[in-house]
């Protein structure tokens, strides 16, 4: 393995993370203490945005819809149809179960939707309306009855495209709020915003850290930090123009977005680096993309496809775009990734915007232990059990009693023993007790 370009060090990243962590902790404490007043001050400070209520009215929502062309609305509806279709397929794959595992013993589970969800839709830098599709629609397909959204103002007012996407996706409440104040208000609750059960959606480093600190008070989808992309390529499946375009296409998200090229061809690697410099001269978002590439871009040359798999699994990138002679080799062998994009005909932008898979994906190596946002994140799989016969209760009770004795849990054991006595008509001693338990037979 050879590095032709490396990103900033882990120490530099950790230093930046510490500053974000301290800011978020203080801000959330202020929101919890002062509620709407703190949220308003933060909105004015960071977004220059103040109004009597941050909840959009019906007329404001309709006005945003009216500002979009017929083609804009058709395009949004097409993308939302793809997201809804795939979310429904996922939901249909999750069946409730009820089985008789032993004579008279019934076990089962139900997939129950959460009661409320808060969806964050980034929009301060770019109006990322696709995040509304990914979160609101997925929650609604899961059956969540109350889905609220927060998106920051864009250029001094609610973004018509984001609002339209939220309305068409089925959001029940829409707030023009961004940043820590939005996430904190949804999770903690204020005088005007009822708290939710789960927070979902991508955001900047401050939003991601706020979700991390709020986890436990509410559920979260995953730790979604700055966008990451890994392009795996060889000379058969890719060329420098494709590789450079796809790296910069994700690097434009922000100055801290990692973009990595992993290849077996040093020739392709060097040509891609040259092509990136050419594209940075003409890309309208070059300011963001260049800073990301210079600080967080990497170029790695591996010996063969097997080594690329090992390196890619160690990186555990959010997006992994595979443009090689045999993309399915990576599908069949990789284990750590947020989403795979296989072959030169597809790309991360398709997944981000329209193809139907969810674009809220794990970052910062979280792909080692979780996948991305999907309909299952809005469901609780809750178990239940029934014992239908005296014989089954007594039989299970005897096993349970002996196992409780091994652990020294006398009270647990007595729960089993009383049923053996009642339903098995057997004279068993009190579980590990020197004297009969109070109220026992």
Secondary structure as GFF3:
##gff-version 3
##sequence-region A 1 441
A	DSSP	beta_strand	2	5	.	.	.	ID=ss1
A	DSSP	alpha_helix	10	34	.	.	.	ID=ss2
A	DSSP	alpha_helix	36	47	.	.	.	ID=ss3
A	DSSP	alpha_helix	58	67	.	.	.	ID=ss4
A	DSSP	alpha_helix	70	92	.	.	.	ID=ss5
A	DSSP	beta_strand	97	102	.	.	.	ID=ss6
A	DSSP	beta_strand	105	113	.	.	.	ID=ss7
A	DSSP	beta_strand	116	121	.	.	.	ID=ss8
A	DSSP	alpha_helix	130	132	.	.	.	ID=ss9
A	DSSP	pi_helix	133	137	.	.	.	ID=ss10
A	DSSP	alpha_helix	138	142	.	.	.	ID=ss11
A	DSSP	beta_strand	146	151	.	.	.	ID=ss12
A	DSSP	alpha_helix	160	169	.	.	.	ID=ss13
A	DSSP	beta_strand	173	175	.	.	.	ID=ss14
A	DSSP	alpha_helix	179	188	.	.	.	ID=ss15
A	DSSP	beta_strand	198	200	.	.	.	ID=ss16
A	DSSP	alpha_helix	205	214	.	.	.	ID=ss17
A	DSSP	beta_strand	219	220	.	.	.	ID=ss18
A	DSSP	beta_strand	229	233	.	.	.	ID=ss19
A	DSSP	alpha_helix	240	251	.	.	.	ID=ss20
A	DSSP	beta_strand	259	263	.	.	.	ID=ss21
A	DSSP	alpha_helix	266	279	.	.	.	ID=ss22
A	DSSP	alpha_helix	286	296	.	.	.	ID=ss23
A	DSSP	beta_strand	297	301	.	.	.	ID=ss24
A	DSSP	alpha_helix	305	315	.	.	.	ID=ss25
A	DSSP	beta_strand	319	323	.	.	.	ID=ss26
A	DSSP	alpha_helix	327	333	.	.	.	ID=ss27
A	DSSP	beta_strand	339	342	.	.	.	ID=ss28
A	DSSP	alpha_helix	348	353	.	.	.	ID=ss29
A	DSSP	three_ten_helix	366	368	.	.	.	ID=ss30
A	DSSP	three_ten_helix	375	378	.	.	.	ID=ss31
A	DSSP	beta_strand	379	387	.	.	.	ID=ss32
A	DSSP	alpha_helix	390	407	.	.	.	ID=ss33
A	DSSP	alpha_helix	410	424	.	.	.	ID=ss34
###
